[in-house]
Amino acid sequence: MRGAGARPVAARRPGPGAGAPARPQVRRLPNPRLTGLGGGLFAGAAMLVLGFLDRVLFDGSLTAYGVLFLPVCVLTALWIRPGDLLTAPVVAPIAFTVGLLPAVPGDGGLGGRFMALVTALATRAGWLYGGTAVAAVLVGVRAAARRRAGTAARAGGTAKPGAAGGAGAGGSGGARGSGAPRRPGRPTAR
């Protein structure tokens, strides 16, 4: 029995999300956004590690090295942030060269290693061009998709005045929002 001075018992409220069904944890692939420098460091470091592994596991097989180069190019092109897309095809050949340093056998000191590197670059140019082309195609597809998304967003109602249709289209309209036609050869007032 409760007395006159007893406090009422507070009703328990369920915690946030207690009534909602639990969502299963979906495991997603990593989706980092690398800057241009970060993409270059990623590709260079990955190819350096793969060059060492190629030397140890495959006895410096440059075909295996070329095959391993392609996924690095794909990941670099997919993980670079949209503002730095053009760096992906640039860093691919640099990373290929960095990874070749441990992969090629060099005899006769620094000169021998340099000649082995140049020879490997010349004889494995197909892999180099292929990986760079894959990165360039992926960058082109991502840039086109980004442009298409931007065009769709502008067409959805966020377009600037005079950007589509009407008197302002194509620069043939008047000064900002006024319906007056602009004379040719004269800049509009801002």
C-alpha positions as a printed Julia matrix, in Angstrom:
190×3 Matrix{Float64}:
  0.0     0.0     0.0
  1.17    3.4    -0.75
  0.98    6.18    1.69
  0.02    9.74    1.03
  3.64   10.84    0.74
  4.75    8.1    -1.7
  5.72    9.08   -5.18
  3.98    7.44   -8.11
  6.02    4.91  -10.02
  7.06    6.26  -13.43
  5.89    4.21  -16.35
  8.7     2.68  -18.34
  9.0     3.94  -21.83
 10.65    1.8   -24.44
 14.05    3.03  -25.66
 14.58    4.46  -29.1
 13.88    1.9   -31.79
 12.5    -0.62  -29.28
  9.23   -1.1   -31.14
 10.77   -1.13  -34.6
 12.02   -4.37  -36.09
 15.78   -4.75  -35.94
 17.5    -4.22  -39.26
 20.05   -6.85  -40.13
 23.6    -5.59  -40.29
 24.51   -5.43  -43.94
 28.21   -5.72  -44.61
 29.24   -3.24  -47.26
 32.37   -2.95  -49.3
 34.68   -0.12  -48.3
 33.93    3.1   -50.13
 36.68    5.54  -49.18
 37.0     8.91  -50.88
 40.65    9.59  -51.55
 42.11   12.92  -52.56
 44.37   13.03  -55.58
 47.43   12.73  -53.35
 45.82    9.97  -51.31
 44.96    8.07  -54.48
 48.54    8.36  -55.65
 49.88    7.17  -52.32
 47.41    4.3   -52.24
 48.27    3.14  -55.76
 52.01    3.56  -55.24
 52.04    1.75  -51.9
 49.81   -1.04  -53.2
 51.99   -1.59  -56.24
 55.17   -1.48  -54.13
 53.78   -4.2   -51.85
 52.58   -6.21  -54.87
 55.99   -5.82  -56.48
 57.65   -7.3   -53.4
 55.08  -10.11  -53.27
 55.57  -10.78  -56.97
 59.31  -11.05  -56.46
 58.92  -13.45  -53.52
 55.96  -15.56  -54.65
 56.25  -15.56  -58.45
 60.02  -15.01  -58.81
 59.53  -11.61  -60.45
 56.98  -12.68  -63.08
 56.08   -9.47  -64.87
 52.92  -11.02  -66.3
 51.64  -11.69  -62.77
 52.66   -8.15  -61.85
 50.68   -6.76  -64.8
 47.6    -8.77  -63.84
 47.86   -7.46  -60.26
 48.16   -3.91  -61.6
 44.66   -3.92  -63.12
 42.66   -4.2   -59.85
 44.79   -1.45  -58.31
 43.86    0.81  -61.24
 40.18   -0.05  -60.84
 40.18    0.63  -57.1
 42.1     3.86  -57.52
 39.66    5.12  -60.16
 36.65    4.17  -58.04
 37.93    5.49  -54.72
 39.18    8.92  -55.8
 36.74   11.64  -54.82
 34.8    13.35  -57.62
 36.77   16.59  -57.5
 40.06   14.78  -58.13
 38.95   12.33  -60.81
 41.55   13.35  -63.36
 44.38   12.22  -61.11
 43.5     8.51  -61.36
 44.85    7.98  -64.91
 47.9    10.08  -64.01
 48.93    8.14  -60.91
 48.44    4.7   -62.53
 51.66    4.71  -64.6
 53.61    6.24  -61.74
 52.42    3.46  -59.42
 53.28    0.85  -62.05
 56.85    2.16  -62.19
 57.19    2.36  -58.39
 56.06   -1.25  -58.03
 58.46   -2.46  -60.69
 61.47   -1.39  -58.62
 61.4    -4.47  -56.35
 59.9    -6.76  -59.0
 62.63   -6.58  -61.65
 65.92   -8.41  -61.16
 68.86   -6.06  -61.34
 72.43   -7.19  -61.92
 75.46   -4.94  -61.76
 74.44   -2.29  -59.23
 72.4     0.83  -59.86
 73.0     0.91  -63.61
 71.92   -2.71  -64.01
 68.76   -2.15  -61.97
 67.93    0.98  -64.0
 68.37   -0.9   -67.28
 66.17   -3.74  -65.98
 63.5    -1.19  -65.01
 63.56    0.48  -68.44
 63.45   -2.91  -70.17
 60.51   -4.02  -68.02
 58.65   -0.79  -68.79
 59.25   -1.3   -72.51
 58.3    -4.97  -72.62
 55.27   -4.65  -70.33
 53.85   -1.5   -71.89
 50.65   -3.37  -72.74
 49.84   -3.89  -69.06
 50.77   -0.29  -68.32
 48.56    1.12  -71.07
 45.76   -1.32  -70.27
 45.61   -0.37  -66.59
 45.81    3.33  -67.42
 43.04    2.93  -69.99
 40.84    1.1   -67.46
 41.35    3.95  -64.99
 40.61    6.55  -67.69
 37.4     4.79  -68.79
 36.16    4.48  -65.21
 36.93    8.15  -64.59
 35.05    9.08  -67.77
 32.02    7.04  -66.74
 32.03    8.57  -63.25
 32.37   12.09  -64.66
 29.53   11.53  -67.13
 27.31   10.15  -64.37
 28.16   13.14  -62.19
 27.29   15.55  -65.0
 24.05   13.71  -65.7
 23.09   13.87  -62.01
 23.86   17.6   -61.94
 21.76   18.18  -65.05
 18.87   16.2   -63.57
 19.08   18.19  -60.33
 19.02   21.49  -62.21
 16.1    20.33  -64.35
 14.23   19.37  -61.2
 13.67   23.01  -60.22
 16.97   24.3   -59.02
 17.88   25.88  -62.35
 19.15   29.43  -62.46
 16.97   32.06  -64.11
 17.56   32.15  -67.83
 19.37   28.82  -67.81
 16.72   26.84  -69.69
 14.13   28.16  -72.11
 12.56   31.61  -72.15
 14.2    34.89  -73.02
 17.37   34.11  -71.07
 18.32   30.94  -72.95
 21.49   30.98  -74.95
 22.47   34.46  -73.86
 19.78   36.04  -76.04
 17.81   37.42  -73.12
 18.22   40.7   -71.32
 19.74   41.63  -68.01
 18.97   39.37  -65.08
 15.28   38.76  -64.99
 14.27   41.79  -67.05
 12.4    40.96  -70.19
 14.34   43.58  -72.19
 16.32   42.16  -75.1
 20.05   42.68  -75.05
 21.73   44.42  -77.92
 24.47   42.39  -79.62
 28.03   43.3   -78.7
 27.13   44.94  -75.4
 27.81   43.28  -72.05
 24.92   42.99  -69.64
 24.96   45.06  -66.46
 25.75   43.09  -63.33
